[in-house]
């Protein structure tokens, strides 16, 4: 029997789409783009509204108001966002690939993303403590 998350992402309803998030919070890290090459670099600087212990937004329903640049992932365009981490459930499912074993829908626990080292828990710093001109000092290589 096919699980709902194994369906094409276009077939998912809104609740299923939201539930697909693996809770890694890598998309909540600030990124820098090389203007010449278009290459994207992740930093360890996270949005101040992210609760790093849970890797969830502290005010998800108002995130666009609080952070106008907050990216909304949409079913129709997520496959084109090559800056998403290679482990991102949205990116994987857009490419019709299976979810990793640590994904809570597969493992049954929201803690496995953290125990597998696939989240930002314990690795990030809030953007309220870093000047935007200093983000380049916080580039990381642990985001795939």
C-alpha positions as a Markdown table, in Angstrom:
| # | Residue | x | y | z |
|---|---|---|---|---|
| 1 | Unk | 0.0 | 0.0 | 0.0 |
| 2 | Unk | 1.3 | 3.4 | -0.9 |
| 3 | Unk | 1.6 | 6.0 | 1.9 |
| 4 | Unk | 0.2 | 9.4 | 1.2 |
| 5 | Unk | 3.7 | 11.0 | 1.2 |
| 6 | Unk | 4.7 | 8.7 | -1.6 |
| 7 | Unk | 2.2 | 10.3 | -4.0 |
| 8 | Unk | 3.3 | 12.9 | -6.4 |
| 9 | Unk | 3.5 | 16.2 | -4.5 |
| 10 | Unk | 0.8 | 17.7 | -6.8 |
| 11 | Unk | -1.7 | 15.2 | -5.4 |
| 12 | Unk | -1.1 | 16.3 | -1.8 |
| 13 | Unk | -3.7 | 18.4 | 0.0 |
| 14 | Unk | -2.6 | 21.5 | 2.0 |
| 15 | Unk | -2.4 | 19.6 | 5.3 |
| 16 | Unk | -0.4 | 16.8 | 3.7 |
| 17 | Unk | 1.9 | 19.4 | 2.0 |
| 18 | Unk | 2.6 | 21.1 | 5.4 |
| 19 | Unk | 3.1 | 17.7 | 7.1 |
| 20 | Unk | 5.8 | 16.8 | 4.5 |
| 21 | Unk | 8.2 | 19.2 | 6.1 |
| 22 | Unk | 10.9 | 17.1 | 7.8 |
| 23 | Unk | 11.7 | 19.7 | 10.5 |
| 24 | Unk | 15.4 | 20.2 | 9.6 |
| 25 | Unk | 15.0 | 24.0 | 9.5 |
| 26 | Unk | 17.8 | 24.4 | 7.0 |
| 27 | Unk | 15.6 | 26.6 | 4.9 |
| 28 | Unk | 15.5 | 29.0 | 7.9 |
| 29 | Unk | 19.2 | 29.6 | 7.6 |
| 30 | Unk | 20.3 | 32.8 | 5.9 |
| 31 | Unk | 21.9 | 32.1 | 2.5 |
| 32 | Unk | 24.3 | 34.1 | 0.4 |
| 33 | Unk | 24.5 | 34.0 | -3.4 |
| 34 | Unk | 27.6 | 34.7 | -5.4 |
| 35 | Unk | 26.4 | 37.4 | -7.9 |
| 36 | Unk | 28.8 | 36.1 | -10.6 |
| 37 | Unk | 28.2 | 32.4 | -10.4 |
| 38 | Unk | 24.8 | 32.1 | -8.8 |
| 39 | Unk | 26.2 | 29.6 | -6.3 |
| 40 | Unk | 24.4 | 29.6 | -3.0 |
| 41 | Unk | 26.2 | 29.4 | 0.4 |
| 42 | Unk | 24.4 | 28.5 | 3.6 |
| 43 | Unk | 25.3 | 30.3 | 6.8 |
| 44 | Unk | 24.8 | 29.1 | 10.4 |
| 45 | Unk | 22.7 | 32.3 | 10.9 |
| 46 | Unk | 19.1 | 31.4 | 11.5 |
| 47 | Unk | 15.9 | 33.4 | 11.6 |
| 48 | Unk | 15.3 | 34.9 | 15.0 |
| 49 | Unk | 11.7 | 33.5 | 15.0 |
| 50 | Unk | 12.9 | 29.9 | 14.7 |
| 51 | Unk | 12.8 | 27.9 | 17.8 |
| 52 | Unk | 16.1 | 26.0 | 17.5 |
| 53 | Unk | 15.2 | 23.4 | 20.0 |
| 54 | Unk | 12.2 | 22.2 | 18.0 |
| 55 | Unk | 13.4 | 23.5 | 14.6 |
| 56 | Unk | 10.0 | 25.1 | 14.1 |
| 57 | Unk | 8.9 | 28.6 | 13.4 |
| 58 | Unk | 7.8 | 30.4 | 16.6 |
| 59 | Unk | 5.1 | 32.3 | 14.8 |
| 60 | Unk | 4.4 | 30.3 | 11.6 |
| 61 | Unk | 1.1 | 31.9 | 10.8 |
| 62 | Unk | 2.6 | 35.4 | 10.9 |
| 63 | Unk | 6.0 | 34.6 | 9.4 |
| 64 | Unk | 5.4 | 36.6 | 6.2 |
| 65 | Unk | 4.5 | 39.7 | 8.2 |
| 66 | Unk | 7.4 | 39.3 | 10.6 |
| 67 | Unk | 9.9 | 38.4 | 7.9 |
| 68 | Unk | 8.7 | 39.7 | 4.5 |
| 69 | Unk | 11.5 | 37.8 | 2.8 |
| 70 | Unk | 10.4 | 34.5 | 4.3 |
| 71 | Unk | 10.2 | 32.0 | 1.4 |
| 72 | Unk | 6.9 | 30.1 | 0.9 |
| 73 | Unk | 7.5 | 26.7 | -0.6 |
| 74 | Unk | 4.8 | 25.9 | -3.1 |
| 75 | Unk | 3.9 | 22.6 | -4.7 |
| 76 | Unk | 4.2 | 23.8 | -8.2 |
| 77 | Unk | 7.6 | 25.4 | -7.9 |
| 78 | Unk | 9.5 | 23.5 | -5.2 |
| 79 | Unk | 11.2 | 21.3 | -7.9 |
| 80 | Unk | 12.9 | 24.4 | -9.3 |
| 81 | Unk | 14.4 | 25.5 | -6.1 |
| 82 | Unk | 17.9 | 24.0 | -6.4 |
| 83 | Unk | 19.1 | 25.9 | -3.3 |
| 84 | Unk | 17.0 | 23.6 | -1.1 |
| 85 | Unk | 19.2 | 21.1 | 0.7 |
| 86 | Unk | 19.5 | 17.7 | -1.0 |
| 87 | Unk | 17.9 | 16.1 | 2.0 |
| 88 | Unk | 14.8 | 18.3 | 2.0 |
| 89 | Unk | 11.6 | 16.3 | 1.9 |
| 90 | Unk | 10.0 | 18.8 | -0.5 |
| 91 | Unk | 12.9 | 18.6 | -2.9 |
| 92 | Unk | 13.1 | 14.8 | -2.7 |
| 93 | Unk | 9.4 | 14.3 | -3.3 |
| 94 | Unk | 9.4 | 16.8 | -6.2 |
| 95 | Unk | 12.1 | 14.6 | -7.8 |
| 96 | Unk | 10.0 | 11.5 | -7.0 |
| 97 | Unk | 12.6 | 10.2 | -4.6 |
| 98 | Unk | 11.8 | 8.5 | -1.2 |
| 99 | Unk | 12.0 | 10.2 | 2.1 |
| 100 | Unk | 15.1 | 9.4 | 4.2 |
| 101 | Unk | 14.8 | 6.9 | 7.0 |
| 102 | Unk | 15.2 | 9.6 | 9.6 |
| 103 | Unk | 12.1 | 11.5 | 8.3 |
| 104 | Unk | 9.4 | 11.4 | 11.0 |
| 105 | Unk | 6.8 | 10.1 | 8.6 |
| 106 | Unk | 9.1 | 7.0 | 8.0 |
| 107 | Unk | 10.6 | 6.7 | 11.5 |
| 108 | Unk | 7.5 | 7.6 | 13.5 |
| 109 | Unk | 9.5 | 10.1 | 15.6 |
| 110 | Unk | 10.2 | 13.8 | 15.1 |
| 111 | Unk | 13.5 | 13.3 | 17.0 |
| 112 | Unk | 15.1 | 11.2 | 14.4 |
| 113 | Unk | 15.9 | 14.2 | 12.1 |
| 114 | Unk | 17.9 | 15.6 | 15.0 |
| 115 | Unk | 19.6 | 12.3 | 16.2 |
| 116 | Unk | 20.6 | 11.7 | 12.5 |
| 117 | Unk | 22.3 | 15.1 | 12.5 |
| 118 | Unk | 20.1 | 16.2 | 9.6 |
| 119 | Unk | 18.7 | 19.3 | 11.4 |
| 120 | Unk | 20.3 | 22.6 | 12.5 |
| 121 | Unk | 19.6 | 21.9 | 16.2 |
| 122 | Unk | 22.6 | 23.1 | 18.2 |
| 123 | Unk | 24.4 | 24.5 | 15.1 |
| 124 | Unk | 23.0 | 27.9 | 14.5 |
| 125 | Unk | 23.0 | 31.5 | 15.8 |
| 126 | Unk | 20.1 | 33.9 | 15.7 |
| 127 | Unk | 20.2 | 36.7 | 13.1 |
| 128 | Unk | 19.4 | 39.2 | 15.9 |
| 129 | Unk | 23.1 | 38.7 | 17.0 |
| 130 | Unk | 24.8 | 39.0 | 13.6 |
| 131 | Unk | 25.0 | 42.1 | 11.4 |
| 132 | Unk | 23.9 | 41.3 | 7.9 |
| 133 | Unk | 27.2 | 42.4 | 6.5 |
| 134 | Unk | 28.8 | 39.8 | 8.7 |
| 135 | Unk | 26.9 | 36.7 | 7.4 |
| 136 | Unk | 29.8 | 35.7 | 5.2 |
| 137 | Unk | 31.8 | 35.0 | 8.4 |
| 138 | Unk | 29.3 | 32.3 | 9.2 |
| 139 | Unk | 29.3 | 30.2 | 6.0 |
| 140 | Unk | 29.0 | 26.5 | 6.7 |
| 141 | Unk | 29.6 | 23.4 | 4.6 |
| 142 | Unk | 27.5 | 21.0 | 6.6 |
| 143 | Unk | 24.3 | 21.8 | 4.5 |
| 144 | Unk | 24.3 | 19.5 | 1.5 |
